[in-house]
Amino acid sequence: EGFQVYVGDIVVRGAEDTDPDLVRNRLTFERGDLFRPKAAIRSQERVLDLGVFASVNVAPADAELPERVKTIVVTVTERPGQYLESTLGFSTGEGLRGGFEYGFRNLFGEAIGLSLRVQLAYQFIFTDQQIANRFEALPDLQRLERNVTLGLAFPYVPYLPDTKLSVNGVLARDNERDFGIEKLGGTVSLAWQPLRRLTFTIAEDLERNTVDLFVSGNLEEYLQTNTDARLERLLRVPEGESVILATRASAAVDLRDSPFTPTSGAYFALNSEYARTLQTERDPDAPEPFFSNFIKVAFTASGYVPLGKAVFAAQFRVGRIFHVATGSKTYPNRAFFLGGVDTMRGYLQDALVPQDLADQLRTDPDLTVNDIVRGADAFALLRAELRFPILGDLYGGVFTDVGNSWSDPTKLLEGMRLRPTAGLGLRLATPVGPLAFDYGFILVRRKYLSERVGAFHFSIGLF
């Protein structure tokens, strides 16, 4: 049995702007405990998790001298108290993006973070003339998408170990294929990480949303001439101003070897949201005021298998909305959308028409694909990709995406009517993540929907 050493005094060095007691409270041992190397390593990780230190070392003073009781020295190197970071990016789905984040890391010496994040986006590349016309008709201020977030981050919560708290306020404008939304809201969230690879999150959102449907004019004309109540429930989408209270909960298990370019392991996530309307604007064309009262659930499972120098990646995703009150409708910003680089390559961003809406379009010549909102209350998606090296940092990829969505959630996977796509692309490894250039083909086109042969996609990052 080795020589046992007990903890004596605990000395913190290098904490010029940080309260030393904050560092001591993160340690997994205290005075009088048996000193163990594993406890020292875990303590270093917990102190680093505060986010204000560039390095942390926990070790006995004069380690070469044999003593029963040792002074333990915690040596830290502080990161700069303020920071300014900028970003610039581009994708075929969102256009040109840029922004900055300015923040304080260590308010009051308690590792409390304060940040202001501004993100802007401008879409100027269109391969669909109908979408181009919708965006070009918007006033300049509405066409400029933005997300301004002011947040406070608390790296620990008293009496709740391994828990972080964040409080955020947000002002945003987002333009999607069929609608635009302006949002003013706030969020309070708790994240509990009992294990490094396991995270639980719960959050409460209060939002005031204003939804503008780009298709509302044509859709109203159609509904005024059609008296089918089932069809109206299927096609009519909430718009206007509303106040929403949403409770979110999630759990994630991350077993990947890298979150950015995984080559082995797996990732699982379960997300849920309970959303209900507190106040809504009355639509004079609707028989009843729009409101939401539903539970939204989504599950993701990803796996990665190394095959020599190549990697096989697969992902399964499924989601459904359960309405818990008669007459509840899904606002489009909370619906599911498929199409684009992050769901089904081969389709333009959010362009896949839900299957039950597609069936209606096929049989009704008075209704066109540009009259509907393509959001869905249920979806299923399976993606598979083989990534292989070509030369240096250049990699190739061959992929297939199979999935579909449904406006009526009870139709989920009915008849297993899934839409297949496939394609190939290039991946370039860079310090900011892999750049992906893909072209996807729609293998079974629905010509009555004027579906394209395929689409080109560019993005930073892989699933």
N, C-alpha and C positions, 0 to 999 in steps of 0.2 A: 504494500500500500504506500502511495507517494506521500510526500510531506504536505500536510494540510495547512492552508493559509486562510485566515479569516479577515473579513473586511473591517478596517479601522476607519479613519477619516476619509471623506470623499472630497477631493479637491477638483474644482473646475477651472481650467486654464483656457484663455483665448476668447472668452465670452465677454467682449467689451460692451456690446449693445444688447445683450440678452441676459435676462434674469438667471443667475446660476441655479436658483431653486427650481426653475423650469426644467433645466437639464437633469438635475438630481431626481426629480419626480418621474422622469422617463426611464430611469434605470430599473432593471429587474432584480436588483439586490439592494440591501441597506446595511448599515453598520451592524456588525455582529454576525452577519451571514457567512457561510462558507463560500469562498471565492471560487467560481468555476469558469473555465474558458468559454463554455457555451453561453453562460449568462452574460459574459462580457460582449460576445458577438451579438447576441440578441439586443443588448442595451445599445450598442452602436447603431443597429438598424432602427431602433425606436427613436433615438435622438436625431438621426438623419431624416426620419419621416417628418420632423417638424418643418422641413423645407427651408431653413435659414442657414444651414451649415454646408460648406463644400466638402468637409472631411471631419471624421470623428474617430478618435482612438481611445480605448479604455484599457488601461494596463496598471499593474502595481508599480509603485515607485521603487526604485532600486531593486529591480526584479532579481538581480543576481545575488542579493544578500538573503540568506535564509532567516525568515522571521515568521512567528506564528500569526502576528497581526500586521497587516500591511495597509499603508495609505494607498488608496486607489485614485489615480489621476485620470481625469477625463479631459482630453485635449481636443479642442474644437477649432475649426477655421471658419469664420463667418463669411457668408456670401454678401455681396453689396446690398445695402438696405433698400435701394431703389433700382428699378430696371425699366427699360424701354425696348420692346421687341416689335418688329414689323414682319408682315407676311405678304406674299404675293403669289398668286396661283391662277390656274386656268383649267377649266374642264369643259367638255362639250355640252354638259347638262346645265352648267351654271354660268358659263362665260368667264369674263375676267373678274378676279377676286383680289382684294387687298385689304389691309387693315393694320392696326397696331394695338399693343397692350402696354399700358403704363401702370406701375404698381409699387406699393410698399410691402416688403416681406415681413417686417418685424415691428409692428406697432406696439408701443409701450413695453418693448422688450419681452413680449409674451408670444412671439411667433404668429401674431394675428396678421393676416394678409388683407390688403385693400387694393383692388384693381379696377381699372377702367379699360374695357375692351371695345374697340370700334371695328366692325367688319363691314365692308362695302362690296357689292357685286353688280355687274352690269352685263346683261346678256345682249350680244350683238351678232351672234352667229345663229342663223336659223336655216334649217333644211326643210321646214314646213311653212309654206307661205301663209297659211291660216294663222299659225302662231305668231309669225312675224307681224301680221296685220294687227293682232291683238296688242302686242307689246308696243308697236309704233304709235298706236292710238292713245297710249297712256300719257298723262302729263309727265314732264321730266322728273319731278320729285317722286312720283309713284313708280316710275320705271327704275329708278335707282334703288336697288335692294340694300337693306342695312340692318345691322343688329348691333345695338349699343347696350352694353351690360356693365353695371356697376355692382361690384360684389365684395363681400366680406367672407374670409375663410378662417375658420378656427381649427387648428390641427388636432385639438383634443377637446373632450367634454368632461368636466368633473364628474366622477362616479360612473362614467360610461367608458370603460377601457377600450382602446383600439377603435375609437369612434371620432369622426370628424364632422364638423358642422359648417354649413355654408348658407349665406343669405344673399340673394341676388335680386336686382331689379333690372328689367329689360324693356327696351323700346325697339320695335322691329317692324320692317316692311319686307314681305316676301311675295314674289310673283311665281306662281306655278303655271302649268300648262293651261288650266281651265279657270283659275281664280287668282285673285290677289288678296292678301290679308295684312292688316295692320294690327299690331299687338302691343299692349301696355300691361305689364304684369310684374309679379314678384314671386319668388320661390324660396322656401326654407327646406333644406334637405339634411339628412343624417346618413353618413356612410360608415358602416361597421365592418371591419376587416379582422375577424378573429384569427385567420390564417392568411399568409401572404398571397395565396392563390384563390382565396374565397372572399367575396365581397357581397354584403347586403346593403341595399339603399332604400330609404323611404323619403318621400318628398311631398310637400303640399304647395300647389300652384294656385294663384288667384290671378285671373287674366280678364282684361277687357279686349275683345277681338272685334274687328270690323272686317267682314268678308264681302268682297265684290266678285260676283260671278261674271266671267267674260262671256258666258253662253246664255245669260239669263233672258235676253230679249227674244231670241229664237225659241228657247225652251218654253217661255210663257205663251207665245203664239201657238205652239203645238198643243200645250196642255189645255188651252181655252177651247180647242176644237175636239178634244178627246175626253170622253166622260168615264173612262175606265179607271176606277178607284185604285185597283192594284197597280196599274201602270203609273199613276200619279205618285203613289207611295214609293215606287221604284226610282222614278226620275227626278222628283223634286228634291232639291238640296237646300239646306238652310243657308241664308245669307243675311247681311245686315249686321247690326251691332248686338253683341251679347256679352254677358259677364259669366265666366265659367270658374267653378271651383273643382280642382282635380287633385286626387290623392294617388300618388304613384309609388309602387314598390317593385323592387327587382332583386334578383340574385344572380351572381355570375361565378363560374368556376373556370379559371384560366390555367390550363396545363400546357400551354405552348412554350416552346423553347425561346421564342421571340415574339412580342406583340406586333412588330412591324413587318418582318419577313420570316414567318414561321416555316420551319422545315419538318417539324415533328410535334406530336402532342395533340391536344384537343381543347376546344373552348365551348362552354355551354352557358346560355343566358336565358332567364325567364323574366319577362317584363309584364307588368300589369298596371292598369290605370282605372280608377273610378271617377268619371266626370259627370257633373251635373250643372245645369244652368241655374244661375241665381236671378238673372234678369235678361230679357231678350226684347229686341225690337220687333214690333208687330208688322208682318208682311201683309199688305192689303190684298194681295192676290192669293194668299193661302187661307184655307177655311179655318185653321187654328194657328196660333202662334207657334213658331218653331221653338223647340227646347231639346236638351240632351239629358239623358239619365241612363248611362250605360257603363259596362265594364269591358275594357279592352285588354286582351291577353295576346302575347306574342312569345314564341319560343324559337331559339336559335341553337343549332349544334354544328360545330365545325371540326373537321379532323384533317390531319396532315401526316402523310406517310412518305419517308425518304425511300427512293428507288435508285440506289447508286448516287449519281450526281443530280438526278431529277427528283422532283417532289410531286406527289399526287395530293391535291387538295379537294375536299368536298364540303359542302355546306347544305344543311336542311333548315328551312324556315317555314313557320306556319303561324297564322294569326287569325283571331276572330273577335268580333264585337258582339257582346250580349246586351241587348236592350232590356232594362229592368222596369220600364214604365211604358204603358201603352201610348203610342204617338211619339216616342222618342226618336230623334233623327241624329245622324252623325254630321257634325260640321266638317267641311272638306279638309280643313287643316288637321283633323284627327283621323281621317280615313286612311286606308292602305292604298298605295299606288305601286304598280309594277311597270318596269321599263327603264332602261338606262344601265349605266356601268355598274351600279351597286345592286341591281336586281336581275333583270333579264336583258343581256346584251343582244343586239339585233333590233330591238325596239328603241325609239327615241325616249328621252327622259319622261317617265310617267305616262307613256302613250298607250299601254296595253288597255284595251277596252274590256271591262268585266264580262264574263261569259254570259250572264243573264241579260245584260244590256245588249250584247252582240246578237243574241237570239232575237231580241225585240227589233233591232235595226234590220235584221235579215228579212223579217216578215212585214215590216211597216215602211212603205215607200215615202211616207210623209215625214219620217224622222231620220235625221242624218247624224253622222258621227260627230260633227262639229256642234251639235246642239246639246250635248250631254257633258256632265262632269264625270271623269273616269275613276273617281274614288270608289273604294269597295269596303265592305264590312267584313270580308274574309279573304284570305289568300293562302296559297301553298306554293313553295318554291324549293327546287333541288338544283344545286350547282355543282359542277365537277370540272376540274382543270388539271392538266399535266404541265408542269413548269420544268424546263430543261435548259442547260447552259449552251450557249452558242460560241461566244468568244469574250473572254474577260468578264466585264460587268454586264454584258448583253445576254439576255435570256429569251427563250421562246415560250409560247404558251398555246395550247390547244384546249378548247373548252366547250362545254354544252350547258345550257340553262333550260330547265323544264319547269313550268309553273302556270298558274292562272289565278284569277281573282273573281269574286262574286259580290255583287251589290246586295243581294239577299244572303245573309250569313248562313241560313239553313241549307243553302245549296252547296256548301263547301265540299269539294271533291265529288260532287254528284256525277256519276258516270265516268269518273276519272278523266274528264275532258281537260287535258293539260296541253299547253302550247309549247312546242320544242323550238329551241334555237341552238346554233352552234357557230363556232368561228375560231379564229386564230389571231395571235398578236405577238408583240415584242414587249419585253420588260427590261428597263435599264436601271441598274442599282445606282443610287445617288445618296449623298449624306442626308438628304431630307426624306428619303424613302424611295421605293421603286416607282419609276415612271412607267405607266402602262398604256400601250397603244394597241387597241383591239378593233377588229371588224367582226361583227356578228351577223349571221344570216338567219332569217325567219324560215324555218324548214317547211312549214305548212302554212302558206299565206291564206288569209281570208280576204279574197278579192272584193267582196261586197263591202268591206270596211276600208278598202283602198290601202291595205297594209303594204309597206315597202318591202323591197328585197332584203334590206338589212340596214345597218347603221354603223358608223365609225364612232369609237369612244376613246377618250383620253382621260386619264385620272392619275392622281398621286396616291399610291397605296394599293394593296391587294386584300382580298378577304382572307 
